[in-house]
């Protein structure tokens, strides 16, 4: 029987704060006043989904639409998923706590091939049928997918979705919302509603299309388009200023998109082909969005996002301007993707500072010949110049990304990766300087649809051999950390990513067998076993062998392969088959001419490069025109004088002691997350906080004692040290305005800056705890009073404790108890005052339960904990 969601969100599950839906920036619109109710449903854990820029942008845009509401849902961690199943409680949206079946439409992000099993897991947890055929009666919400993988080749996932949104969603999703609104008001059937949606450019409705024997896709009715146009939208940075999660996420920073699309033309790169044309954001818009966003969110870091940030020619000017404006606020900048050939001192300045972050370049290949084949557009001289600049500017560790298994690759090219590392270190050595070290990631190339290499065949057996070649070559290099992508992930991605509709049954069976979160290392063995069994049961094992052994080699030794060849013509083409054969994704109109892809493949075989059409002549790929627009490139701007890096202001002009509470669902926010929340609140309030010194300056926010997860409190004490004096009442009003309602501030008082911090003079804590007896609900109040008096009368109650160093010691808990009384008998509540010192002399609530169990000889259960107050040393109490 289903239970209330609130009863499942307890301290017993990991990071319960990620399911609360009450973050800064969360939108709570009235359910009754809206017509169309969306849930953006991210098929990864909250820490991944909540930091995804596309998720944040679309959430903001949909909630800006009149008469429409957008909530969010995420893949629950295994502990909550088990609770949902055991209680038969359907998966819910985090803000409204409503079941996903209550919504009109659920949108899933499908950003990589193996994420489809997570989508099936979420549908099953929500009690929603997995395929559109099983949902045809209209009783369920509309289920759709978007994202890079959904756009590139929807066919392996077509059975699961009512429709698929192709391309950018900023303009497409509001158009879909209007169609839904009109259809809902008119009372249209699901079939008629989907037919209306099929007329919207960018919407693919699989039920209106069939797969031919050769794998190609064609309409099964005349009133839908034969090809579906990929949608293109310009980035709008203002919509990036949204959610500020309480828990730490994978990208725990403000992210602002500066450029969408890439025209470098790297032949392996699907995003570079699927996001054309390139569109730069106006520098003033970027600068304003960052400045406003940092002040609105309280983040201490921001990131500029693009497929290639260095191709945003205004980057040095924009970066320096932002660093100058925010110089005194301990703000750092990260750039996730950079061209090593464009790395210079200006970019080093905007990345450097007291918290100099990691630096990542992607040469991709170890020889010049291979970089020309893949059209990387990078010479050895440019690679050396960029790495040397980083070394000269103070970096002593650099991350480099390489790929193996590229078309035309030889063992010489593979070993060229190790030789490149040797060469770079030798050329960047300097007497008196620390050695330049590298973190190397070696990924396995997997051909992707809509790229010149989409016809290429790879071999996982060759991947393993080449990985071993590199392992041997790297043994002589010290200070080198190397990560190899597991070939099983690459094999599964390749098998699914270029398949047709027959793969839907394989995806479903893999999920049934336990595949999920397949890119996570801890579940890879289980996932790979599930995928392998699913492939065996599908009668497509021969096709998977092509991925294992290399399809070209397989056909050289094959005498009869009629079924295999038929499938190959629709998925993985060999040298013996025509490049003109239909592909499952041909019906997706990306704007890139297929003939151009074939011509570019020929240029690759000749190691001929194609210039970047954003900065040189048109490459005639076919994108630019009415449907997709044209490249928009912002010219370089004058770089303002750099005023220097942040220097922490360590002046200690005032200390304010704050008494505050942590009530309601804020009890489910951990201590570390609470400290991050206070830091961001102080930043948003523009309070002049003092910083510590050192390599990682941090604000001087000093809590008296960490509150255990799940414990409410009305008596927390936190010291704040400021560089400038401020009236306590003004401080209280400014800080309270930036805190959640469940974190009230009771009072603020000034204490001497020379006095000990509250953490140093903390003596006791006053608690209320609610308990009961396990399996014996009929215990009388007199029995409880007897046990309380027994503890009061005892002189010793010994407890075995293990220290952090592993040493076992016996402590007398009775020495740490000062007061104990029963304050409520109906729902038994005890009040006690015990030691609470930060040297480890503490009487925790579980200690008191232990004492009660010793005197009662009963097994007890702790139901609720509330900390009334923290008590400082008598001479220091104010």
C-alpha positions in Angstrom: 0.0 0.0 0.0 1.4 3.4 -1.0 2.6 5.7 1.8 3.2 9.4 2.0 6.4 10.4 0.3 7.4 12.4 3.5 7.6 9.1 5.5 10.2 7.8 3.1 12.5 10.8 3.3 14.4 10.0 6.5 18.0 10.1 7.6 18.2 6.3 6.9 18.5 7.0 3.2 21.6 8.5 1.7 21.4 12.3 1.1 17.7 12.7 1.7 18.0 16.5 0.9 18.2 15.7 -2.8 14.6 14.7 -2.9 13.1 17.7 -1.0 12.4 20.0 -4.0 12.9 23.1 -1.9 16.2 24.4 -3.2 16.8 28.1 -3.9 15.3 28.7 -7.4 12.7 25.9 -7.2 9.4 27.0 -8.6 6.2 26.1 -6.9 3.2 26.9 -9.1 -0.4 26.3 -8.3 -1.5 22.9 -9.6 -5.1 24.0 -9.9 -4.4 27.2 -11.9 -2.4 25.5 -14.6 -3.7 23.5 -17.6 -0.6 21.6 -18.7 1.6 19.9 -16.1 5.1 18.9 -17.1 7.7 16.9 -15.2 11.3 17.1 -16.5 12.5 13.6 -15.6 16.2 13.2 -15.5 17.4 9.5 -15.7 20.3 10.0 -13.4 20.7 10.6 -9.7 20.0 14.1 -8.5 23.6 15.2 -8.2 24.0 14.7 -12.0 20.6 15.9 -13.1 20.3 19.1 -11.0 23.6 20.3 -12.4 22.8 19.6 -16.0 22.5 23.0 -17.8 19.9 21.8 -20.3 17.7 20.5 -17.5 18.0 23.9 -15.6 17.3 26.0 -18.7 14.2 24.0 -19.9 12.8 24.0 -16.3 13.1 27.8 -16.2 11.6 28.2 -19.7 8.6 25.9 -19.1 7.8 27.6 -15.8 7.8 31.0 -17.5 5.0 29.8 -19.8 1.5 30.9 -18.7 -1.0 28.2 -17.7 1.8 25.6 -17.5 3.7 24.1 -14.7 7.0 22.2 -14.7 8.2 19.9 -11.8 11.2 17.7 -11.7 12.0 14.0 -11.0 15.3 12.1 -10.8 16.5 8.5 -10.7 16.3 7.6 -7.1 19.3 6.0 -5.5 19.0 2.2 -4.8 18.0 2.8 -1.1 15.0 5.0 -1.9 14.1 2.9 -5.0 13.9 -0.2 -2.6 11.6 1.8 -0.3 9.3 2.9 -3.1 9.0 -0.7 -4.3 8.5 -2.2 -0.8 5.7 0.2 0.0 4.2 0.2 -3.5 4.7 4.0 -3.6 5.0 5.4 -7.1 8.0 7.6 -8.1 7.2 11.2 -7.4 8.2 14.7 -8.6 10.3 16.5 -6.0 8.4 19.8 -5.7 4.8 18.7 -5.6 5.5 15.2 -4.2 2.9 14.0 -6.7 3.1 10.7 -8.5 4.4 11.0 -12.0 1.2 9.5 -13.3 -0.6 12.7 -12.2 1.2 14.8 -14.9 0.2 15.4 -18.4 3.7 14.9 -19.9 7.0 13.5 -18.8 10.2 14.5 -20.6 13.3 12.3 -20.3 16.8 13.4 -21.2 18.6 10.8 -23.3 22.1 12.0 -23.5 24.0 8.7 -23.9 23.1 5.3 -25.3 23.1 3.3 -22.1 20.9 5.7 -20.2 17.8 4.1 -21.7 17.8 1.4 -19.0 17.6 4.1 -16.3 14.5 5.6 -18.1 12.8 2.2 -18.0 13.7 1.9 -14.3 12.0 5.3 -13.7 8.9 4.4 -15.7 8.6 1.1 -13.8 9.0 2.8 -10.4 6.3 5.3 -11.5 3.9 2.4 -12.4 3.9 3.5 -16.1 3.8 1.0 -18.9 7.1 0.8 -20.7 6.1 1.0 -24.4 3.8 3.4 -26.3 1.7 0.4 -27.4 1.0 -0.5 -23.8 0.0 3.1 -23.1 -2.2 3.6 -26.2 -5.4 3.8 -24.2 -4.6 7.3 -23.0 -4.5 6.5 -19.3 -0.9 7.5 -18.9 1.0 10.8 -19.4 2.7 11.5 -22.7 6.2 10.1 -22.5 8.9 11.8 -24.6 12.7 12.0 -24.8 15.1 14.6 -26.0 18.9 15.0 -25.9 21.9 14.3 -28.0 21.4 10.5 -28.3 17.7 10.8 -28.9 18.4 13.3 -31.7 21.2 11.3 -33.4 19.4 8.0 -33.6 16.0 7.6 -32.0 15.3 4.1 -33.4 16.8 1.8 -30.7 14.5 3.6 -28.2 11.5 4.3 -30.4 9.2 1.6 -28.7 9.4 3.4 -25.4 8.3 6.9 -26.3 5.1 8.5 -27.5 7.3 11.1 -29.3 10.9 12.3 -29.5 12.0 15.9 -29.5 14.9 16.4 -31.9 17.5 19.1 -31.4 17.4 22.2 -29.1 14.4 22.4 -26.8 14.2 26.1 -25.9 11.7 27.0 -28.6 10.4 23.5 -29.3 9.1 22.6 -25.8 6.9 25.7 -25.5 5.4 24.9 -28.9 4.7 21.4 -27.7 3.1 22.9 -24.6 0.7 25.0 -26.6 -0.4 22.0 -28.7 -1.0 20.1 -25.5 -3.0 22.9 -24.0 -5.2 23.3 -27.0 -5.6 19.5 -27.3 -6.5 19.2 -23.6 -9.1 21.9 -23.8 -10.6 20.4 -27.0 -10.6 16.9 -25.4 -8.6 15.3 -28.2 -7.7 11.6 -28.0 -4.1 10.6 -27.5 -3.9 9.5 -31.2 -5.2 12.9 -32.4 -3.0 14.8 -30.0 0.1 13.0 -31.3 -0.9 13.6 -34.9 -1.1 17.4 -34.1 2.4 17.1 -32.4 3.8 15.3 -35.5 3.1 18.5 -37.5 5.5 20.5 -35.2 9.0 20.7 -36.7 11.3 18.6 -34.5 8.7 16.2 -33.2 9.1 12.5 -34.2 6.2 10.2 -33.4 7.4 6.6 -33.8 3.9 5.1 -34.1 3.4 7.0 -37.4 6.5 5.4 -38.9 7.6 1.9 -39.7 11.0 0.2 -40.2 11.6 -1.4 -43.6 13.6 -4.6 -44.0 16.8 -2.7 -44.7 16.4 -0.8 -41.4 15.3 2.5 -42.9 12.3 4.4 -41.5 9.3 5.6 -43.5 5.9 7.1 -42.6 2.9 4.8 -42.4 0.5 7.6 -43.2 0.5 10.5 -45.6 -0.1 13.3 -43.1 3.3 13.2 -41.4 6.6 14.4 -42.8 9.0 11.8 -44.3 12.0 13.5 -42.6 12.1 15.2 -39.2 13.9 18.5 -38.9 16.4 19.0 -36.1 15.5 22.2 -34.1 18.0 24.9 -33.6 17.8 27.7 -30.9 20.1 30.4 -29.8 21.5 30.1 -26.2 19.9 32.5 -23.7 22.3 32.8 -20.6 19.6 34.4 -18.4 17.8 31.1 -18.1 20.9 29.5 -16.7 20.4 31.3 -13.4 18.1 28.8 -11.7 18.4 26.0 -9.2 21.0 26.2 -6.3 20.9 22.7 -4.8 21.5 22.1 -1.1 23.6 19.0 -1.7 26.9 19.1 -3.6 26.4 18.2 -7.2 28.8 17.1 -9.9 29.0 20.6 -11.3 28.5 22.7 -8.2 28.8 26.1 -9.8 27.0 28.6 -12.0 27.2 27.5 -15.7 26.8 30.0 -18.5 26.8 29.0 -22.1 28.9 31.3 -24.3 28.7 29.4 -27.6 26.5 26.7 -29.0 27.6 24.6 -31.9 31.0 23.8 -33.2 32.4 24.0 -36.8 35.8 22.6 -36.2 34.8 19.5 -38.1 36.5 16.8 -36.0 35.4 13.7 -37.8 34.8 11.6 -34.8 32.7 14.2 -32.9 29.0 13.8 -33.0 28.1 16.9 -31.0 30.2 19.0 -33.4 28.1 17.8 -36.3 24.7 17.8 -34.5 24.9 21.4 -33.1 25.8 23.3 -36.3 25.8 26.2 -37.0 28.0 27.9 -34.4 26.3 30.7 -32.5 28.2 33.0 -30.2 26.5 34.8 -27.3 26.9 38.6 -27.1 29.7 39.4 -24.6 27.7 41.9 -22.7 25.0 39.3 -22.2 27.6 36.8 -20.9 29.1 39.3 -18.5 25.8 40.5 -17.2 24.5 37.0 -16.7 27.6 35.9 -14.8 27.6 39.0 -12.5 23.9 38.7 -11.8 24.1 35.0 -11.5 26.9 34.9 -9.0 25.1 37.5 -6.8 21.7 35.7 -7.1 23.0 32.2 -6.4 25.9 32.8 -4.0 28.2 30.3 -5.9 31.9 30.9 -5.5 32.7 29.4 -8.9 31.4 29.7 -12.4 32.0 27.9 -15.6 31.8 29.0 -19.2 30.3 26.3 -21.4 30.8 25.5 -25.0 31.9 22.5 -27.1 35.1 24.5 -27.6 35.3 27.6 -25.3 38.5 28.8 -26.9 36.7 29.3 -30.2 34.7 32.0 -28.5 37.1 34.8 -29.6 35.8 37.2 -26.9 36.8 34.8 -24.2 40.0 36.5 -23.0 38.2 39.9 -22.8 35.1 38.5 -21.1 37.1 36.4 -18.7 39.4 39.2 -17.6 36.4 41.6 -17.2 34.5 39.2 -15.0 37.6 38.5 -12.9 38.2 42.2 -12.5 34.6 42.9 -11.4 34.5 40.0 -8.9 38.1 40.3 -7.8 37.3 40.8 -4.1 34.8 37.9 -3.8 37.0 34.8 -4.0 35.4 33.7 -7.3 37.1 31.1 -9.5 36.4 30.3 -13.2 36.6 26.9 -14.9 36.6 26.1 -18.5 35.6 22.5 -19.3 36.8 22.5 -22.9 39.7 24.3 -24.3 41.8 24.3 -27.4 45.4 23.9 -26.5 46.4 25.9 -29.5 44.5 28.9 -28.2 45.7 28.7 -24.6 47.7 31.8 -23.7 48.6 34.1 -20.8 45.3 35.9 -20.9 43.3 32.6 -20.4 45.9 31.6 -17.8 45.1 34.8 -15.9 41.4 34.2 -15.8 41.8 30.5 -14.7 44.5 31.2 -12.2 44.4 32.6 -8.7 44.4 31.2 -5.1 42.3 28.2 -6.2 44.0 27.4 -9.5 41.9 24.6 -11.0 42.8 21.7 -13.2 43.7 22.2 -16.8 42.5 19.9 -19.5 43.5 19.6 -23.2 42.5 17.0 -25.8 45.1 16.3 -28.4 43.0 13.1 -29.2 45.8 11.4 -31.2 49.5 10.9 -30.6 50.8 11.6 -34.1 50.3 14.4 -36.6 49.1 12.0 -39.2 46.3 10.8 -37.0 45.3 14.3 -36.0 45.0 15.2 -39.7 42.9 12.1 -40.4 40.4 13.1 -37.7 40.7 16.8 -38.7 41.7 17.9 -35.3 43.4 21.0 -36.7 46.3 20.8 -34.2 50.0 20.7 -34.9 52.8 19.5 -32.7 54.1 23.1 -32.4 50.7 24.3 -31.2 50.4 21.5 -28.7 53.9 22.2 -27.2 53.2 26.0 -27.1 50.0 25.6 -25.2 51.4 23.1 -22.7 54.6 25.1 -22.2 52.5 28.3 -21.5 50.5 26.4 -18.8 53.8 25.2 -17.3 55.3 28.7 -17.3 52.1 30.1 -15.7 52.4 27.8 -12.7 50.6 24.5 -13.6 52.5 21.4 -12.7 49.8 18.9 -13.6 47.8 18.8 -16.8 45.1 16.5 -18.0 45.3 15.1 -21.5 42.6 13.2 -23.5 43.5 10.7 -26.2 41.6 8.1 -28.2 42.5 4.8 -29.7 40.8 2.8 -32.4 40.5 5.7 -34.8 40.2 4.9 -38.6 43.5 4.4 -40.2 45.4 4.0 -36.9 48.5 1.9 -36.7 50.6 0.7 -33.7 53.0 3.6 -34.4 50.1 6.0 -33.9 49.1 4.3 -30.6 52.7 4.4 -29.3 52.9 8.0 -30.4 50.7 8.9 -27.4 53.5 7.7 -25.0 56.1 9.4 -27.2 54.1 12.7 -27.0 54.1 12.6 -23.2 57.9 11.9 -23.1 58.4 14.8 -25.5 56.2 17.3 -23.7 57.8 16.6 -20.4 61.3 16.9 -21.8 60.5 20.2 -23.5 58.9 21.6 -20.4 61.5 20.6 -17.9 63.2 23.5 -16.0 65.9 23.5 -13.3 64.5 24.4 -9.9 60.9 23.6 -11.0 58.7 20.7 -10.0 58.4 18.1 -12.7 55.4 18.5 -15.0 53.0 15.6 -14.4 50.1 14.4 -16.5 46.7 12.7 -15.9 46.0 10.8 -19.1 42.6 9.4 -20.2 42.6 6.9 -23.0 39.2 6.5 -24.4 38.0 4.0 -27.1 36.7 5.5 -30.3 33.1 4.5 -31.0 31.6 5.6 -34.4 28.6 7.8 -34.1 25.7 8.6 -36.5 25.8 11.8 -38.5 29.6 11.9 -38.6 32.0 11.0 -41.5 33.1 8.0 -39.4 29.6 6.6 -39.0 30.5 3.8 -41.5 33.6 2.8 -39.6 34.0 -0.6 -37.9 35.8 -1.0 -34.5 37.1 -4.0 -32.7 37.0 -4.4 -28.9 39.7 -7.1 -29.2 41.9 -4.5 -30.9 41.1 -2.0 -28.1 42.4 -4.4 -25.5 45.6 -5.1 -27.5 46.3 -1.4 -28.0 45.6 -0.6 -24.3 48.3 -3.2 -23.4 50.7 -1.6 -25.9 50.3 1.7 -24.1 50.5 0.2 -20.6 53.9 -1.3 -21.5 55.0 2.1 -23.0 53.9 4.1 -20.0 55.8 1.9 -17.5 59.0 4.0 -17.8 57.1 7.3 -17.1 56.9 8.4 -13.5 54.3 10.9 -12.2 51.8 9.7 -14.8 48.3 8.7 -13.9 46.5 6.8 -16.7 42.8 5.9 -17.0 41.6 3.5 -19.7 38.0 3.4 -20.6 36.6 -0.1 -20.1 36.1 -1.7 -23.5 32.8 -3.2 -22.4 31.3 0.3 -22.1 32.5 1.1 -25.6 31.2 -2.1 -27.0 27.7 -1.6 -25.5 27.6 2.0 -26.7 28.6 1.0 -30.2 26.1 -1.9 -30.3 23.2 0.2 -29.2 24.1 3.6 -30.7 24.0 2.5 -34.4 21.2 0.0 -34.3 17.6 0.0 -35.5 14.2 -0.7 -33.8 15.2 -4.3 -33.1 17.4 -3.0 -30.4 14.4 -1.8 -28.3 13.8 -5.4 -27.2 17.4 -5.8 -26.3 17.4 -2.6 -24.2 14.2 -3.7 -22.4 15.6 -7.2 -21.7 18.9 -5.8 -20.4 17.0 -3.6 -18.0 14.9 -6.6 -16.8 18.1 -8.5 -16.2 19.5 -5.7 -14.0 21.3 -3.3 -16.3 21.2 0.3 -15.0 23.4 3.2 -14.4 25.7 1.5 -16.9 28.4 4.2 -17.1 29.0 3.9 -13.3 32.0 1.7 -12.5 30.5 0.1 -9.5 27.7 -1.5 -11.5 29.6 -2.2 -14.7 30.0 -6.0 -14.2 26.4 -6.5 -13.5 25.3 -4.3 -16.4 27.7 -6.0 -18.8 26.4 -9.4 -17.8 22.8 -8.2 -18.3 23.5 -6.7 -21.8 25.4 -9.8 -22.9 22.5 -12.1 -21.9 20.0 -9.8 -23.5 22.0 -9.9 -26.8 22.2 -13.7 -26.6 18.4 -14.0 -26.2 17.7 -11.5 -29.1 19.4 -13.7 -31.8 21.6 -10.7 -32.6 24.7 -12.3 -31.1 26.4 -12.3 -34.5 26.0 -8.5 -34.7 27.6 -8.1 -31.3 30.6 -10.3 -32.5 31.1 -7.6 -35.2 31.8 -5.1 -32.4 34.0 -7.6 -30.5 36.1 -8.8 -33.4 35.9 -6.0 -36.0 33.3 -6.3 -38.6 35.6 -5.9 -41.6 37.8 -8.8 -40.4 34.7 -10.9 -39.8 33.5 -10.6 -43.4 36.9 -11.3 -44.8 36.5 -14.9 -43.5 32.8 -15.3 -43.9 31.4 -17.5 -46.6 27.7 -17.0 -46.0 26.3 -14.0 -44.1 23.0 -13.1 -45.6 21.1 -12.2 -42.4 24.1 -10.5 -41.0 24.6 -8.5 -44.2 21.0 -7.4 -44.2 21.4 -6.0 -40.7 24.7 -4.5 -41.6 23.3 -2.5 -44.4 21.1 -0.8 -41.9 23.6 -0.3 -39.1 27.3 -0.9 -39.5 28.6 -0.7 -43.1 31.6 -2.6 -44.3 34.0 -1.8 -47.2 32.0 -4.4 -49.2 28.8 -2.5 -48.9 27.7 0.8 -50.4 28.0 4.0 -48.6 24.6 4.9 -50.2 22.8 2.1 -48.3 20.0 3.4 -46.0 20.8 4.0 -42.3 18.3 3.9 -39.5 18.8 7.5 -38.7 18.6 8.9 -42.3 15.1 10.3 -41.6 16.6 12.8 -39.1 17.3 16.0 -41.0 20.3 17.4 -39.2 21.1 19.8 -42.0 24.3 18.1 -42.9 24.3 16.6 -46.4 25.0 12.9 -46.4 27.0 13.3 -49.6 29.3 15.7 -47.7 29.8 13.2 -44.9 30.9 10.6 -47.6 33.2 13.1 -49.2 34.7 14.0 -45.8 35.3 10.3 -45.1 37.3 10.2 -48.4 39.3 13.3 -47.3 40.0 11.5 -44.0 41.5 8.5 -45.9 43.8 11.0 -47.6 44.6 12.7 -44.3 43.3 16.0 -45.8 42.1 18.6 -43.4 39.0 20.9 -43.7 39.3 24.4 -42.2 36.9 25.7 -39.6 34.1 27.5 -41.5 33.5 29.9 -38.6 36.7 31.6 -39.3 37.7 30.5 -42.8 35.8 29.6 -46.0 32.5 27.7 -46.1 33.0 23.9 -46.1 29.6 23.4 -47.9 28.3 20.9 -45.3 24.7 22.0 -46.1 23.6 23.3 -42.7 23.5 27.0 -43.3 20.2 28.3 -44.7 16.6 29.1 -43.7 16.0 26.1 -41.5 19.1 26.2 -39.4 20.5 29.7 -39.7 24.1 30.7 -40.2 27.3 30.9 -38.1 27.2 33.8 -35.7 30.8 34.7 -34.6 31.7 37.6 -32.3 34.9 39.2 -33.1 37.7 39.5 -30.5 37.4 42.4 -28.1 40.1 44.6 -26.5 41.3 42.9 -23.4 41.0 45.1 -20.3 44.0 45.5 -18.1 44.1 42.6 -15.6 43.9 44.0 -12.0 45.2 40.9 -10.4 44.0 37.8 -8.6 41.9 37.6 -5.5 43.7 38.2 -2.2 41.7 37.0 0.8 40.7 39.8 3.2 41.8 38.5 6.6 40.8 41.5 8.6 38.8 40.5 11.7 36.9 43.7 12.6 33.9 42.1 14.3 32.5 38.8 15.5 28.7 38.2 15.5 27.3 35.2 17.4 24.1 33.9 15.8 21.5 31.7 17.5 19.4 30.0 14.9 17.2 27.0 14.2 17.1 24.1 11.8 13.6 22.8 11.7 11.2 20.9 9.4 12.8 19.3 6.3 16.0 21.3 6.7 16.9 18.6 9.3 17.6 16.4 6.3 20.4 18.7 5.1 23.8 17.5 6.3 26.3 19.6 8.2 28.6 20.0 5.3 25.7 21.0 3.0 24.5 23.4 5.7 27.9 25.1 5.8 27.8 25.5 2.0 24.3 26.9 2.3 25.5 29.5 4.9 28.4 30.5 2.7 26.1 31.1 -0.3 23.6 33.0 1.8 26.4 35.3 3.1 27.5 36.0 -0.5 23.9 36.7 -1.7 23.4 39.0 1.3 26.7 40.9 0.4 27.9 40.6 4.0 31.6 41.5 4.3 32.8 38.1 5.6 36.4 37.5 6.7 38.4 34.9 4.8 41.1 32.5 6.0 44.4 32.5 4.3 46.2 29.7 2.5 45.7 27.9 -0.8 42.0 27.5 -0.3 40.6 30.7 1.4 37.3 30.0 3.0 34.9 32.3 4.9 35.2 32.5 8.6 31.8 30.9 9.5 32.4 28.9 12.7 29.6 26.6 14.0 29.7 25.7 17.7 28.9 22.0 17.0 27.7 19.9 14.0 24.1 18.8 14.2 23.5 15.2 13.3 21.5 14.5 10.1 17.8 14.2 10.8 18.0 16.2 14.1 15.9 19.4 14.4 17.1 22.2 16.6 16.1 25.5 18.0 19.4 26.4 19.6 22.3 26.3 17.1 25.1 28.8 17.5 27.3 30.0 14.7 30.0 32.7 14.8 30.6 34.9 11.8 33.7 37.1 11.5 33.5 40.2 9.4 36.0 42.6 7.8 33.7 45.6 8.5 31.5 46.2 11.5 27.7 45.9 10.9 24.8 46.4 13.2 23.6 43.1 14.5 20.0 43.8 13.6 20.9 44.7 10.0 23.1 41.6 9.8 20.1 39.5 11.0 17.7 40.9 8.5 20.1 40.6 5.6 21.0 37.0 6.4 17.5 35.9 7.3 16.3 37.1 3.9 18.6 34.6 2.2 17.8 31.6 4.4 15.0 29.0 4.0 12.0 29.5 6.3 13.0 26.4 8.2 16.2 28.1 9.3 15.0 30.9 11.6 17.4 33.3 13.3 16.4 34.0 16.9 19.0 36.5 17.9 22.4 38.0 16.9 24.8 39.5 19.4 28.3 41.0 19.1 31.1 39.3 21.0 34.7 40.4 21.4 36.9 39.4 18.4 39.5 38.4 21.0 37.2 36.1 22.9 37.2 32.4 22.2 34.9 31.1 19.5 31.7 29.4 20.6 33.2 26.0 19.4 36.0 26.4 22.0 33.7 27.2 25.0 30.9 24.8 24.3 30.1 22.7 27.3 26.6 21.1 27.2 23.6 20.4 25.0 20.0 20.3 25.9 18.0 17.6 24.0 14.4 16.4 23.6 14.2 12.8 22.4 11.2 10.6 21.7 11.5 6.9 22.2 9.5 3.7 22.4 10.1 0.0 23.1 10.5 -2.3 20.2 7.7 -4.9 20.0 6.2 -3.8 23.4 3.9 -0.8 22.9 2.2 -1.2 26.3 4.9 0.1 28.6 3.4 2.3 31.2 4.6 5.8 32.2 5.5 4.5 35.6 7.9 2.0 34.0 9.6 4.8 32.1 9.8 6.9 35.3 11.4 4.0 37.1 14.1 3.6 34.4 14.8 7.4 34.5 15.2 7.2 38.2 17.5 4.2 37.9 19.8 6.2 35.6 19.7 9.2 38.0 20.7 6.9 40.9 23.5 5.2 39.1 27.1 6.3 39.5 28.5 4.3 36.6 27.2 3.2 33.2 30.1 2.0 31.2 30.3 2.1 27.4 32.9 0.8 25.0 34.0 3.4 22.5 36.4 3.1 19.5 38.4 6.3 18.8 39.2 7.6 15.3 42.7 6.0 15.6 41.0 2.6 16.2 41.8 2.5 19.9 39.1 0.9 22.2 38.4 2.7 25.4 35.8 2.5 28.2 33.9 5.6 29.1 31.4 6.3 32.0 28.4 7.7 30.3 26.8 8.7 33.7 29.6 11.3 34.2 28.4 13.0 31.1 24.7 13.3 32.1 23.7 16.3 34.1 19.9 16.4 33.8 17.2 13.8 32.8 13.4 14.1 33.1 10.3 12.7 31.4 8.3 15.5 29.9 5.6 13.7 28.0 4.1 10.3 28.7 1.6 9.7 25.8 4.3 9.8 23.2 7.2 9.2 25.5 9.6 12.2 25.4 12.6 12.7 27.5 14.6 15.8 28.1 18.3 15.6 29.0 21.3 17.8 29.3 24.6 16.2 28.6 28.2 17.0 27.8 28.8 18.5 24.3 32.4 19.5 23.9 34.3 19.5 20.7 37.2 17.5 22.2 35.0 14.4 21.9 33.5 14.5 25.4 29.8 14.2 24.4 26.7 12.5 25.4 24.8 11.7 22.2 21.2 10.7 22.0 22.1 7.2 21.2 24.3 7.1 24.3 21.2 7.9 26.4 19.3 5.1 24.6 22.1 2.7 25.5 21.8 3.8 29.2 18.0 3.3 29.2 18.5 -0.2 27.6 21.0 -1.1 30.3 18.6 -0.3 33.2 15.4 -1.5 31.5 16.7 -4.6 29.7 14.5 -3.6 26.8 15.3 -2.9 23.2 14.5 0.7 22.5 13.9 2.7 19.3 14.8 6.4 18.9 12.0 8.1 17.0 12.9 11.8 17.1 15.7 14.1 18.2 15.4 17.8 18.9 18.2 20.0 20.2 16.8 22.7 22.5 19.9 24.6 23.0 23.7 24.6 23.2 25.2 25.8 26.5 28.4 27.7 26.5 30.8 28.0 29.5 29.1 30.0 32.3 31.6 32.9 32.1 31.1 33.2 28.4 27.3 33.0 28.2 25.7 36.2 27.0 
